[in-house]
Every structure is written in structure tokens, then in C-alpha cells.
């Protein structure tokens, strides 16, 4: 069994940007993240647009796409979509890696994602203080909702996706998220 080469967050931040390459730092291990395909991007757009509309209209905070979050001393993740409450957002430097977890992390599953990796990522978000993680499964057309200390829930069409404690007034039919 080979030895893993671990790097620090500081070393991670100093890595040169490479065209077409996206990396996350998983407990010190540099991991390559698959580049999104069109379906992935369309699903992100279907959820991002209405989410951003309600967040902006109600001044709830900010919604962003593919932004780095330092979840711990040796872990940096890039959720597909993230929501940060207004109270936290005002203190964030938009030029640096965001410290801590988003309030809501949203991940769209790609065909190359392994269940073990997805589970690990969910655990890391929640352990870092994330209030909810939504995992979207395009092939199954469903959304898993994970929250600290609660059993996960799955929403299927014709149900709607909501998170009233974080996003009052936001609701979207699950079918609309996956409508291409």
C-alpha cells in the first residue's frame, strides 16, 4: 500500500492554476474534481436562478457557484452551489477562500462520483457547521437533504424542495430542478 503525499492548505493555495483542472483538498490529500458536463451545468442553473431570486428579494444573504470553502485545517471543498446567510456574508472577503462551511451546500452528483466520496464530503460540510447539504442525483431525479443530528430525507417529483429555517419562502418542485 502506497503512502499518500499530504499538503497543507497554504501549499494548496499556492498551486498554479491549470487550464481544465479543478482540485479540492480532502484532509490534506489533493483530489481532482471532474469537470462538469452540460447536464450538470443545466441542473445547477435550474436551481441557482430561483434560489438567487428569493435570496436577493428577501435580503437573506448570498448564493454562489463553485466557490472554495476551507472546512478545516486541511480540507477545502467547492460545492456546486452555496448559500451564506447575510449575517456571515457581510464579514467575508470576496478575494480569499471562505473560512468555514456555507450555511447550505449543494452538490450535483456526476457519473464519476463515488458514494464513499459523496458521503465523506457531506460529513465534512456538516462537521464544519453547515446547516444543510442538498445532494442532487440527476439519474434518479431526486434530492437528498442532510442536516446535523437528523436522518436524511429524500425528495422526489412531484414533491418540492424547501428549507424554511434557512430560506424562508423558497420552494421549488423537484421536477423543475431536473427539467432539461
Beta strands, then each sheet from edge to edge (+ up, - down):
strand 1: 22-26
strand 2: 29-33
strand 3: 61-72
strand 4: 75-85
strand 5: 98-99
strand 6: 104-108
strand 7: 132-137
strand 8: 142-146
strand 9: 153-156
strand 10: 160-161
strand 11: 172-173
sheet 1: 1+ 2-
sheet 2: 5+ 3+ 4- 6+ 7+ 8- 9+
sheet 3: 10+ 11-
end
